[in-house]
Amino acid sequence: MRALWSSNDAVGFLRTWISGQVPQGPHAEHTGNRLVEVVGPGRIVMAWTPGTNLSNLTGGLHGGYLSLVCDEAAGIAAASLGEHFVPMITLDLDVTFLRPGTIGQEHRVEGTVLHGGRQRVVSEATVYTPEGKLAVSARGSFIPNT
């Protein structure tokens, strides 16, 4: 993994997650989200099928997991700008819930950089229901975890 990390730019390294050369991480295995496309620097797409392990007491998708996936998408979009991949530290994340997510069905999650500063990156994340309707919108700021 270290060889792939150092031999690729951030976009190239993230694409190793898609190909399966490098695992996305244990948290992604738990939540069921996976990177499916790196459109280019500053823009990514994930697919997310939340399992029953992410439900709240009423059986619906817990909002905390929706927030987690937004943090992941916005942070990965921010990290995709680098000459090399550097994980991001979240400074803040503002999440707006518009519709509930659905357990057991695939959602589309997009991450887009709004401002790619040298010291601070501002990104947004959007989660779409299986029917393609906007469920969650989030915006956060990130710094490189160097």
Contacts in CASP RR format, 6 or more apart in sequence:
PFRMAT RR
TARGET T0000
AUTHOR 0000-0000-0000
METHOD contacts of the structure
MODEL  1
MRALWSSNDAVGFLRTWISGQVPQGPHAEHTGNRLVEVVGPGRIVMAWTP
GTNLSNLTGGLHGGYLSLVCDEAAGIAAASLGEHFVPMITLDLDVTFLRP
GTIGQEHRVEGTVLHGGRQRVVSEATVYTPEGKLAVSARGSFIPNT
1 22 0 8 1.000
4 13 0 8 1.000
4 16 0 8 1.000
4 21 0 8 1.000
4 22 0 8 1.000
5 13 0 8 1.000
5 22 0 8 1.000
5 84 0 8 1.000
5 85 0 8 1.000
6 84 0 8 1.000
8 15 0 8 1.000
8 16 0 8 1.000
8 84 0 8 1.000
8 85 0 8 1.000
9 82 0 8 1.000
9 83 0 8 1.000
9 84 0 8 1.000
9 85 0 8 1.000
10 41 0 8 1.000
10 79 0 8 1.000
10 80 0 8 1.000
10 81 0 8 1.000
10 82 0 8 1.000
10 83 0 8 1.000
10 84 0 8 1.000
10 85 0 8 1.000
10 86 0 8 1.000
11 38 0 8 1.000
11 40 0 8 1.000
11 41 0 8 1.000
11 80 0 8 1.000
12 38 0 8 1.000
12 85 0 8 1.000
13 22 0 8 1.000
13 84 0 8 1.000
13 85 0 8 1.000
14 35 0 8 1.000
14 38 0 8 1.000
14 44 0 8 1.000
14 76 0 8 1.000
14 79 0 8 1.000
14 80 0 8 1.000
14 85 0 8 1.000
15 38 0 8 1.000
16 22 0 8 1.000
17 23 0 8 1.000
17 24 0 8 1.000
17 34 0 8 1.000
17 35 0 8 1.000
18 35 0 8 1.000
18 36 0 8 1.000
18 37 0 8 1.000
18 38 0 8 1.000
23 29 0 8 1.000
24 34 0 8 1.000
24 35 0 8 1.000
27 68 0 8 1.000
27 72 0 8 1.000
28 34 0 8 1.000
28 72 0 8 1.000
30 53 0 8 1.000
31 48 0 8 1.000
31 50 0 8 1.000
31 54 0 8 1.000
31 65 0 8 1.000
31 68 0 8 1.000
31 69 0 8 1.000
32 48 0 8 1.000
32 49 0 8 1.000
32 50 0 8 1.000
32 51 0 8 1.000
33 46 0 8 1.000
33 47 0 8 1.000
33 48 0 8 1.000
33 69 0 8 1.000
33 72 0 8 1.000
33 109 0 8 1.000
34 46 0 8 1.000
34 47 0 8 1.000
34 48 0 8 1.000
35 44 0 8 1.000
35 45 0 8 1.000
35 46 0 8 1.000
35 76 0 8 1.000
36 45 0 8 1.000
36 46 0 8 1.000
36 47 0 8 1.000
37 44 0 8 1.000
37 45 0 8 1.000
38 44 0 8 1.000
38 80 0 8 1.000
39 45 0 8 1.000
40 80 0 8 1.000
41 80 0 8 1.000
41 81 0 8 1.000
41 82 0 8 1.000
41 113 0 8 1.000
42 77 0 8 1.000
42 78 0 8 1.000
42 80 0 8 1.000
42 81 0 8 1.000
42 111 0 8 1.000
42 112 0 8 1.000
42 113 0 8 1.000
42 123 0 8 1.000
43 77 0 8 1.000
43 80 0 8 1.000
43 110 0 8 1.000
43 111 0 8 1.000
43 112 0 8 1.000
43 113 0 8 1.000
44 73 0 8 1.000
44 76 0 8 1.000
44 77 0 8 1.000
44 80 0 8 1.000
44 110 0 8 1.000
44 111 0 8 1.000
45 108 0 8 1.000
45 109 0 8 1.000
45 110 0 8 1.000
45 111 0 8 1.000
46 69 0 8 1.000
46 72 0 8 1.000
46 73 0 8 1.000
46 76 0 8 1.000
46 108 0 8 1.000
46 109 0 8 1.000
46 110 0 8 1.000
46 111 0 8 1.000
47 106 0 8 1.000
47 107 0 8 1.000
47 108 0 8 1.000
47 109 0 8 1.000
48 69 0 8 1.000
48 106 0 8 1.000
48 107 0 8 1.000
48 108 0 8 1.000
48 109 0 8 1.000
48 127 0 8 1.000
49 104 0 8 1.000
49 105 0 8 1.000
49 106 0 8 1.000
49 107 0 8 1.000
50 61 0 8 1.000
50 65 0 8 1.000
50 101 0 8 1.000
50 102 0 8 1.000
50 103 0 8 1.000
50 104 0 8 1.000
50 107 0 8 1.000
51 103 0 8 1.000
51 104 0 8 1.000
52 59 0 8 1.000
52 103 0 8 1.000
52 104 0 8 1.000
54 61 0 8 1.000
54 62 0 8 1.000
54 65 0 8 1.000
54 103 0 8 1.000
55 61 0 8 1.000
55 62 0 8 1.000
55 103 0 8 1.000
56 62 0 8 1.000
56 63 0 8 1.000
59 103 0 8 1.000
60 100 0 8 1.000
60 101 0 8 1.000
60 103 0 8 1.000
61 100 0 8 1.000
61 101 0 8 1.000
61 102 0 8 1.000
61 103 0 8 1.000
63 97 0 8 1.000
66 95 0 8 1.000
66 97 0 8 1.000
66 101 0 8 1.000
66 127 0 8 1.000
66 135 0 8 1.000
66 136 0 8 1.000
67 93 0 8 1.000
67 95 0 8 1.000
67 136 0 8 1.000
67 138 0 8 1.000
69 109 0 8 1.000
69 125 0 8 1.000
69 127 0 8 1.000
70 93 0 8 1.000
70 95 0 8 1.000
70 109 0 8 1.000
70 125 0 8 1.000
70 127 0 8 1.000
70 136 0 8 1.000
70 138 0 8 1.000
71 90 0 8 1.000
71 93 0 8 1.000
71 125 0 8 1.000
71 138 0 8 1.000
72 109 0 8 1.000
72 125 0 8 1.000
73 109 0 8 1.000
73 110 0 8 1.000
73 111 0 8 1.000
73 125 0 8 1.000
74 93 0 8 1.000
74 111 0 8 1.000
74 123 0 8 1.000
74 124 0 8 1.000
74 125 0 8 1.000
74 138 0 8 1.000
74 139 0 8 1.000
74 140 0 8 1.000
74 142 0 8 1.000
75 88 0 8 1.000
75 90 0 8 1.000
75 111 0 8 1.000
75 121 0 8 1.000
75 123 0 8 1.000
75 142 0 8 1.000
76 88 0 8 1.000
76 111 0 8 1.000
77 111 0 8 1.000
77 112 0 8 1.000
77 113 0 8 1.000
77 123 0 8 1.000
77 125 0 8 1.000
78 88 0 8 1.000
78 113 0 8 1.000
78 116 0 8 1.000
78 121 0 8 1.000
78 123 0 8 1.000
78 142 0 8 1.000
79 85 0 8 1.000
79 86 0 8 1.000
79 87 0 8 1.000
79 88 0 8 1.000
79 142 0 8 1.000
79 144 0 8 1.000
80 113 0 8 1.000
81 113 0 8 1.000
81 116 0 8 1.000
81 121 0 8 1.000
86 144 0 8 1.000
86 145 0 8 1.000
86 146 0 8 1.000
87 144 0 8 1.000
87 145 0 8 1.000
88 121 0 8 1.000
88 142 0 8 1.000
88 143 0 8 1.000
88 144 0 8 1.000
88 145 0 8 1.000
89 142 0 8 1.000
89 143 0 8 1.000
89 144 0 8 1.000
89 145 0 8 1.000
90 140 0 8 1.000
90 141 0 8 1.000
90 142 0 8 1.000
91 120 0 8 1.000
91 140 0 8 1.000
91 141 0 8 1.000
91 142 0 8 1.000
91 143 0 8 1.000
92 140 0 8 1.000
92 141 0 8 1.000
93 138 0 8 1.000
93 139 0 8 1.000
93 140 0 8 1.000
94 138 0 8 1.000
94 139 0 8 1.000
94 140 0 8 1.000
95 136 0 8 1.000
95 137 0 8 1.000
95 138 0 8 1.000
96 136 0 8 1.000
96 137 0 8 1.000
96 138 0 8 1.000
97 135 0 8 1.000
97 136 0 8 1.000
98 134 0 8 1.000
98 135 0 8 1.000
98 136 0 8 1.000
98 137 0 8 1.000
99 129 0 8 1.000
99 133 0 8 1.000
99 134 0 8 1.000
99 135 0 8 1.000
99 136 0 8 1.000
100 135 0 8 1.000
101 107 0 8 1.000
101 127 0 8 1.000
101 129 0 8 1.000
101 135 0 8 1.000
102 129 0 8 1.000
102 130 0 8 1.000
105 130 0 8 1.000
106 130 0 8 1.000
107 127 0 8 1.000
107 128 0 8 1.000
107 129 0 8 1.000
107 130 0 8 1.000
107 135 0 8 1.000
108 127 0 8 1.000
108 128 0 8 1.000
108 132 0 8 1.000
109 125 0 8 1.000
109 126 0 8 1.000
109 127 0 8 1.000
109 128 0 8 1.000
110 125 0 8 1.000
110 126 0 8 1.000
110 128 0 8 1.000
111 123 0 8 1.000
111 124 0 8 1.000
111 125 0 8 1.000
111 126 0 8 1.000
112 123 0 8 1.000
112 124 0 8 1.000
112 125 0 8 1.000
112 126 0 8 1.000
113 121 0 8 1.000
113 122 0 8 1.000
113 123 0 8 1.000
114 122 0 8 1.000
114 123 0 8 1.000
114 124 0 8 1.000
114 139 0 8 1.000
115 121 0 8 1.000
115 122 0 8 1.000
116 122 0 8 1.000
119 143 0 8 1.000
120 141 0 8 1.000
120 142 0 8 1.000
120 143 0 8 1.000
121 141 0 8 1.000
121 142 0 8 1.000
121 143 0 8 1.000
122 139 0 8 1.000
122 140 0 8 1.000
122 141 0 8 1.000
122 142 0 8 1.000
123 139 0 8 1.000
123 140 0 8 1.000
123 141 0 8 1.000
123 142 0 8 1.000
124 137 0 8 1.000
124 138 0 8 1.000
124 139 0 8 1.000
124 140 0 8 1.000
125 136 0 8 1.000
125 137 0 8 1.000
125 138 0 8 1.000
125 139 0 8 1.000
126 134 0 8 1.000
126 136 0 8 1.000
126 137 0 8 1.000
126 138 0 8 1.000
127 134 0 8 1.000
127 135 0 8 1.000
127 136 0 8 1.000
128 134 0 8 1.000
128 135 0 8 1.000
129 135 0 8 1.000
END
